[in-house]
C-alpha cells in the first residue's frame, strides 16, 4: 500500500474531494484526521471508515487556535504527521465593484490564510518526522481568472505562490509542497457555483453541466475520486522528486476553457437583462 504507516491531516474532509481523499488514504494504509466546520459531517465520515483509522476535529482553518488544534489532534492520534492536504475552501461570486469587503475577506481568510496557518503548524512536525508532503488544492482559476470570481481567483493565485515559496524554503528538510488544480469536478462547491450560473442563463443545473461536458476533451466532468488518486500519488514516496509543481486535473478543460465560456455566457445574459 502506497501510504502504509503514514499519518495525514485533511482539511475540508467531511464531504466532496476531502472525503474522497480520506477514503483513498485509509485504503492505502494511512491514518487520517479529517477536519472541517461541520462536526456532524466529520463524525459521519469517520464512522464510515474502518475502526481506528480516522479521527475528526471540527474547526475553522482561518482561526489560528483551531488550526493548531487540528495539528495537535492529528499528532496525538497518529503519533506523528507526514501529510497535509489543504482542501478546505469556499467560493465567493461578484465582480470587484459588487463584491462586499466582508465576503472578499472571508474567502481570502479561508482559502489562503487557512492554508498558511495549517502549513505553519504542520511543517514543524513533518520536520521531526524526517520529511513530509503538503498538497494544496488550487483550481484552474489560480492559473487564470474566471468571470465574477476575483476573491476566489486571488486566493488560489496566492496559494500557488505560497506553495512555491514553501517548496524552496523547506525542501532541504525533505518537505515537498505541491498544488493540485482541479477543473470541473462535481463537488458541492461546483454545483453551487453552477447553480448560480444556470439561474443567470435561465437553464437547469443539468443543462449547465451538459454544456461543459460537451466541450471538455474527455467529454465528462470529473469526480472527487479522480482528484483523490492524484493526491495519493503526491502524498506517497512515488512522487519523492516532485516539489513546487502544479498539476492540473481537468480532463483537458484548460485547453478549451469550457468553464470560463459558460461563466462568460452567464455574465453576458445578466448584462443583457435576462
Residue pairs with C-beta under 8 A, 6 or more apart in sequence:
1 27
1 28
1 29
2 28
2 29
2 232
2 233
2 235
2 236
2 237
2 238
3 25
3 28
3 29
3 30
3 83
3 232
3 235
3 236
4 28
4 29
4 30
5 29
5 30
6 25
6 29
6 30
6 31
6 82
6 83
6 235
6 236
7 30
7 31
7 32
7 33
7 74
7 75
7 77
7 78
7 79
7 80
7 81
7 82
7 83
8 25
8 30
8 31
8 32
8 33
8 74
8 81
8 82
8 83
8 84
8 85
8 235
9 32
9 33
9 35
9 70
9 71
9 74
9 81
9 83
9 84
9 85
9 118
9 122
10 18
10 21
10 22
10 25
10 32
10 33
10 34
10 35
10 85
10 87
11 18
11 35
11 36
11 61
11 70
11 85
11 86
11 87
11 88
11 114
11 118
12 18
12 35
12 36
12 87
12 88
12 89
12 137
13 19
13 21
13 22
13 32
13 33
13 34
13 35
13 36
13 42
13 45
13 85
13 87
14 34
14 36
14 38
14 41
14 42
14 44
14 45
15 36
15 41
15 45
15 187
15 188
16 187
16 188
16 189
16 224
17 87
17 137
17 182
17 185
17 187
17 224
17 227
17 228
18 34
18 36
18 85
18 87
18 88
19 34
19 45
19 224
20 223
20 224
20 225
20 227
20 228
21 85
21 87
21 224
21 227
21 228
21 231
21 232
22 32
22 34
22 45
22 49
22 54
23 48
23 49
23 228
24 225
24 228
24 229
24 231
24 232
25 32
25 83
25 228
25 231
25 232
25 235
26 32
26 49
26 50
26 53
26 54
28 232
28 236
30 53
30 83
30 235
31 52
31 53
31 54
31 77
31 78
32 49
32 53
32 54
32 55
33 54
33 55
33 56
33 57
33 70
33 73
33 74
33 77
33 78
34 42
34 45
34 46
34 54
34 55
34 56
34 57
35 42
35 56
35 57
35 58
35 59
35 61
35 70
35 88
36 42
36 58
36 59
36 88
37 58
37 59
37 60
38 58
39 56
39 58
42 56
42 57
42 58
43 56
45 54
45 56
46 54
46 55
46 56
55 73
55 74
55 77
57 69
57 70
57 73
57 74
59 66
59 67
59 69
59 70
60 66
60 110
60 114
61 67
61 70
61 88
61 110
61 114
61 115
61 117
61 118
62 109
62 110
62 113
62 114
62 117
64 117
67 114
67 117
67 118
67 120
67 121
68 121
70 118
70 121
71 81
71 118
71 121
71 122
71 125
74 81
74 122
75 81
75 125
80 125
80 128
80 129
81 122
81 125
81 126
81 129
81 132
82 126
82 129
82 131
82 132
82 133
82 235
83 132
83 133
83 134
83 135
83 235
84 118
84 119
84 122
84 123
84 126
84 132
84 133
84 134
84 135
85 135
85 136
85 137
85 231
85 235
86 114
86 115
86 118
86 119
86 134
86 135
86 136
86 137
86 159
87 137
88 110
88 111
88 114
89 110
89 111
89 137
89 155
89 189
90 106
90 107
90 110
90 111
90 189
91 107
91 149
91 152
91 189
91 192
91 193
92 99
92 103
92 104
92 106
92 107
92 149
92 151
92 152
93 99
93 148
93 149
93 152
93 193
93 196
94 100
94 103
94 148
94 150
95 147
95 148
95 150
96 150
99 150
99 151
103 151
104 150
104 151
107 151
107 152
107 155
108 151
108 154
108 155
108 158
111 152
111 155
111 156
111 159
112 154
112 155
112 158
112 159
112 162
115 136
115 159
115 162
116 162
119 134
119 162
119 166
119 177
122 132
122 134
123 132
123 134
123 166
123 170
123 173
123 175
125 132
126 132
126 134
126 173
126 175
127 170
127 173
127 175
130 174
131 173
131 174
131 175
131 176
132 174
132 175
132 176
133 175
133 176
133 177
133 178
133 234
133 235
133 236
133 239
134 163
134 166
134 175
134 176
134 177
134 178
135 178
135 179
135 180
135 231
135 234
135 235
136 159
136 162
136 163
136 177
136 178
136 179
136 180
137 179
137 180
137 182
137 227
138 156
138 159
138 160
138 179
138 180
138 181
138 246
139 152
139 156
139 181
139 182
139 183
140 146
140 181
140 182
140 183
140 248
140 250
140 253
140 254
140 259
141 149
141 152
141 153
141 156
141 157
142 153
142 156
142 157
142 159
142 160
142 179
142 181
142 246
143 157
143 160
143 181
143 246
143 248
143 254
144 260
145 153
146 152
146 153
146 259
146 260
146 263
147 260
147 263
147 264
147 266
147 267
148 263
148 266
148 267
149 263
159 179
160 179
160 246
163 177
163 178
163 179
163 244
163 246
164 177
164 244
166 175
166 177
167 175
167 176
167 177
167 178
167 243
167 244
168 244
170 177
171 243
171 244
176 234
176 239
176 240
176 242
176 243
177 243
177 244
178 234
178 239
178 242
178 243
178 244
178 245
178 246
178 247
179 245
179 246
179 247
180 227
180 230
180 231
180 234
180 246
180 247
180 249
181 246
181 247
181 248
181 249
181 250
182 222
182 227
182 249
182 250
183 216
183 222
183 248
183 249
183 250
183 251
183 253
183 254
183 259
184 190
184 212
184 216
184 221
184 222
184 250
184 251
184 253
184 258
184 259
185 221
185 222
185 223
185 224
185 226
185 227
185 249
186 209
186 221
186 222
186 223
186 224
187 224
190 221
191 205
194 205
194 208
194 209
194 262
195 205
196 266
197 208
197 262
197 263
197 266
198 204
198 205
198 207
198 208
200 266
200 267
200 269
200 270
200 274
201 208
201 262
201 265
201 266
201 269
201 274
202 269
202 274
208 262
209 221
211 258
211 262
212 221
212 253
212 258
212 259
212 262
213 219
213 220
213 221
214 258
215 256
215 258
215 261
216 250
216 251
216 252
216 253
216 256
216 258
217 251
217 252
217 253
217 255
217 256
218 251
218 252
220 251
221 251
222 249
222 250
222 251
226 249
227 249
230 247
230 249
233 239
234 242
234 247
248 254
253 259
